[in-house]
Amino acid sequence: MVRSALGAPRKIGEGPPSYAPYIPALTVVAASLMSALPIVSVSGWYPDFAFLVLISWRLHRADPFPAWWAAPLGLINDLFTGSPLGFSVASWCAAILALDLADRRTMWRDYWIEWVLAAVLIVIEQWFEWRVAAWSGADVPLVQMAPPLVIAILMFPVAAWLVSRIDRWRLAR
């Protein structure tokens, strides 16, 4: 007998618990909820944590959730963060499709390639956010988008490490 993460005894070879497929989606929703923390900032220096967790899951494993889950998770993120409705839906679906295409085109990936892929996706998502803000009449200088962009790129390894630890717990290895 082996004790699982929640303490219930399980037999060896029994497999992960029944709730394991939902953990990746719940972690993305929990990261979306981080925008509800009482952080007061004039410039908005913090990155989109949910997007970091989403691409970390997708780069870590392709199988935790299907690609179509990006749309409802993006909608939940839009509702929690106050972004225009459909912004995260569109950008997250495009990011998942781009990562699917990268998976099909590359023979192998290492840590640095994943970091570059994540950085490119973060830059595109931040640029898209800047353009949507400009289209809706906000006067946001491009320089003001630099701190969350740099912080998000530098925080990707932390998010990837956290996702790998959650995945290890999820599969009860």
N, C-alpha and C positions, 0 to 999 in steps of 0.2 A: 504494500500500500504506500502511496505517495500522497502527501498533502498538497492540495492546489493552492493557488494564491489566496483564495478566500477561506482556506482552512478545512474544507470538506475533503475527506479521504477519497482518493481515486485509485483505480488500478493502473499499473504500468501499461502503456500502450492504448489507453482509453481515448486519447486525443484531447483537443482543447475543449473548453466548456462551450455550452450551446450559445452563449451570448458573444462569443469571440468575433463573429463577423461584423458586429455592430460597433465595436470599440473604435475602429478608425473614424467612422462618421461622428461618433460622440466626441472624439478628441478634437475634430475640426469645429464642431459646434461649441465645445468648451473654449477653444481658442477665439471663436467669434465673440463669446461672452466677455473676453478680456477687454473689449472696447467699452464695456459698461463699468469698468473700474473707475473710481473717482480720481482720475489723473487730469489735472488742470494744466493746459498747455496752450499757448497762443499760436505756436507754429506747427503743432502736430508732429513731433519728432518721432513718435513710435510707429513701427511698421504695421502692416496688416498681418497679424499673427496667424490668422486662420489660413491665409494664402500660403504662408510659410509651412504650416503643418500639412496642408493639402499637397503641395508639391513634394514635401518630404516623404509623405506616405507613398505618393505615386513613384518617386524615384527609388524608395526603399523596396517596395513590392508593387507589382502590377495587379495582383489578384485580390487585395483586401476589399475593394468595392468596385463595381462596374463604372464605366466612364459616364454613364448617364446620371450618376449620383452627384456629379459636379453642379448640375442645375439646381436641385433642391437645396443643396448645401450652400450654394451661392445666394439663393433667395433668402435663406436664413441669415446669412452674413449681411445681406443688404438690409434686412429688417433690424438687425441688432446694431449695425454701425451707422445707419442713417445715410448710406450711400444712395444715389438714385436707383430706384427699383430696376433691376435688370443689369446693373453694372457688373456685379460679381458673377452673376449667372453667365453673362457673355464672356468675361475675361477668364473665368475659371474653366468653362467648357473649352475655350480656345487653348488654354494652357494644357489641359488634359489631352486634347487632340494632338497638340504639338509634341507632348511627351510620348504619346502612342506612336507618332510618326518617327520620333527619334529612336524609340525602341526597335522599330522595324528596320531602320536604316543603319544602325550601328551594330557591329559584331561584338563589341565589348565596351564596357564603361568602367572607369575607375573613379575614385573620389573627386579628383580634380575636374574631370569632365562633368560629373554631376553638379559640382559647385558652379561651373561655368554655365551649364544649362539653367540652373536655378537663377543665377545672376541675370542671364538674358531674359528669362521670364519675368523676373522682378522689375527689371528696367522697362520692359514693354508694358507691364501692368501699371507701373507708376506713370509712364508717359500717357497711357490711355486715360488714367485718372486725371492727369493734368489737362488733357484735351477736353474731357467731359466737363470739368470745372470751367474751362474757358468758354465752351459752348453755352453753358448755362449762365454766363454773365459774371462769373467771379474773376477778379483780377488777381490771379495767383502767379507770382514770378516763378520762373523755372528754377531759380536758385533756392527757393524755399522748399522745393521737392528733393533737394540733395540730401539733407540729413536723414529722412526716413529711408531713402534709397540706400545710402551707405550702411545704415544700421541694419536694414533688412538683409543686405548681402552678407554682412559680417555675422549676423545672427543665424544664417542658414545652417552652419555646422552644428550649432547648439540645438536647433529644431530637429535636424536629422538625427543627432545623437538621442534626443528625447524620444523621438518616434521609434528608434531602434530598441530602446529600453522598454517602451510600452508594448511593442510588438513581441518582444521576448516574454514579457509577462502575459500578454494575451494568449500566446501559444503555449504557455506553461512549460517552457523547455527546461 
